[in-house]
Amino acid sequence: DDHDAGTLHDHVLTITEPHTSALRSVFQVHKGTSPDDAAIAAERRADAALGNAAEPEDTIAAALHHPFLVEAAEQLLRDQVYFFQSRVNYQPAFSGSGFMWHSDFETWHAEDGMPTPRCLSAVLLLDDNHAFNGALMVIPGSHTQFVACGGATPADNWRTSLKSQQEGTPSPRHLRSLFETAAQRYGKGIEYCEGKAGDVILFDCNLMHGSHSNISPLPR
């Protein structure tokens, strides 16, 4: 169906590409494996008892709760952690659209009320990520500056921003300044986070990042 949002399980929200019904993002994929999600966990145990195959997000949920990820986050933040948000972003071969430059914290602060950037973003690569197929791009050192985005956030902005983000993106002037500062300090203004399937990228939630469209033959 060509809808703004649909469901795989009742708790899992999906977002499609801006101009097609192709899947773009799947949200809340961590649900069901933590103790406070007892109802969802029971549903999955019942499915397993009946011999039903695990849904893709079930496998991802188990990976997200892996001790390696939890312990790494706790070591970096020096505190106990919980999931604030989880999602799978698809960039299929030839047609996957990119994600405009943004800071996760700026969005969470403006739209969800997160008070301070005491948070990490963790990226688990499900495919090999290359510069040519839409690998994550970051501006080194940009996490040390908070860039507020101008304008009021529209109601239900997430429904459109996750398709094609217009609000909550920095101005070209701010992006150019961050790029030039990074180039002077670190020798490059943009870093591609390339890696193999199964690799994990951990970064500060205030780091400026984005990705371009995937016109290559390889999915990301």
N, C-alpha and C positions, 0 to 999 in steps of 0.2 A: 504494500500500500504506500502511496505517496503522501505520507503524513509528516507533520513536524516531529511527532514523537509517538513511539509505540512501546511495546513491552516484549521481553523474552520470558522473564518471570514477572510477577506483579510488581516487584520492587525494583526491577531493572528498567531504566529509562534509555531509550535510543533516540539518536538524532540523525537525520539524513543529510545528504549533500544539498547545497543551496538550490540547485536547479534539477535534481533528479531524486529518485527514491532510493538511491544507493546509500548503504549504511556508512555513516561518518564516525559516530561515537556511541559507545555503550557505557552507561554510568552505573555506579553503585555495585561494581563487580566484586567488592570485598565482602558483601553481605553473605551471611549464612554459615561462616566458619568460626565466628567469635561466640563466646558463651551467651551474650545478650541477644543473639539472634536465634533463639531456641526454636521458634516456629519454623523458620526457614531451614534450619539445620535438620529438623525432624522431617520436613518435606523431602529433603535430599536423601536422608537415610532410607525413607520409604521407597523412593525411586531406585536406590541402589539395591534394596532387598528384592525388588521386582525385576532386577536385571536390566533396568533402563540405563542407557549410556549417559555419562555425565554431560551436561551442557558445557559449552566452551567457557562460560563465565565461572562455572564451578571449579574448573581446573585452574583458572587464573586466580580465583579467590584463595585457593589453597596455597598457591605460590606467593601471594601477597602477605600471607600470614607466616611465611617461612621464617624460622629463627634468624637466619642470616640477615634478612631485611630489618626485622624488628630490632635485633641487637645493634645493627649498624646505626639505625636511626637514634636509638637510645644513647649510644656512645657519642654521637655527634651533638645531640641536643642535651645530653647529661640529665636526662629525665625519662620518666615513663611516657609512652606515646599512645596515640589512638589515631584512627583513620578520620580525617576530615572530609575527604572526597576521594573517589576512585573512578577511573574511566579507562576504556580502551579506545584509542584513536586509530582509525584505519586510513591508509593511503594506498588504494589499489593501483596496480600498474596502469600507466597511461592516463588515468583519470583522477587520481587522488588530489584533492585541493589542499592548499597549505593553511597554516595558522599564522596570523599577523603577529608582529612583535607585541609582547605583553609581559607583565610581571604577574605571576599567580597571586602574590600577596596584594597587589593593588586592587585586583578584582575582588578577592575575598574580603579585603578591608572595606571597600566601597559598597559591595552588594550583600555581604554576609556579616559584617561587623567584627571581623577578626581584628583585635586591638593592636597586636604587635607581630612582627615577622618571626615568631618562635615556631617555625614550621619548616619541614623539608619537602621537596618534591622528589619522588623516586620514579624513574622510568625503567621498566622492564622490557627489553627488546624482544619482540616475538618473531621478528625476521632480522636478517642481516641489514644493518642501516649504513648506507653510503651517502656521500654528499650528493650523488646524482639521483637518488630515489627519495629525497625528502628528509634526510637525517636532521635531528634537532640542531639548531643553530643557537649559540649563546654569545653574548657580549661580555668578555672577561672583565671581572671587577665591578660590573654594573649593580651587583647586589648591595654595594655599599652606599648607593644613592636611591632614595625613594622618589620616584617620578609620579606625581599625581596627574591623572588625566582629567582634562577639563570637561565641563558640561554635567548635567544631571543624568543619572542612570534611569532609562525608561523602565516602566513596570514590565515584569516578565522578560527582562532583557536577555536572559540566558537562552530563551527559545530561538532568538534570531542570532545572537552573538556567537553561539556555538556552531552555527552554519557558516556565517561570514561576519567576523567581528568588525564592527564599526566604532561602537562606544568602548571605552576602556583601553584604547591604544594610545601610546605616546605620540606627541607631535614629531614631525620630521626634524625639527630643530633640536629637540631633546635626544632623539636617536642619534643624530649626527654628532652631538656633543659626547654622548656615551661612547660612540664608535671611535672618535678621535682620541679620547682619554685612554681607551683600551689599547689603541694602536701605539700610543706613546709609551705606556707603561709596560705592556706585555708583548709588543712587537706585532700584534695583529688585532684588528678591531672586531673580528668575528671568528669564532671557533666552531667547526663542525664536530658534533659528538657522534662519530662513527663507531660501530661495534658489531659484534656477532650476536646472533639469536641466543638469548639466555643471559647476556650481559646486563648489568644494572648501572644506571647513571643516577647519582644522588646530587642534588644541587639546592642551594639556598632558595627559598620560596620567593625572594625578591629579585632573583636574577632575571635580567631581560632575555627573553628567548622567543623563538618562533621557528617556522619551517616553510619552505617553498613547495610548490606543487610537484607531484611526481609524474613526470612524463616518460619515465623509463619503463622497460619491460618487467622490472622487478617490483613486487609489492613491498610496502613498508608498514 
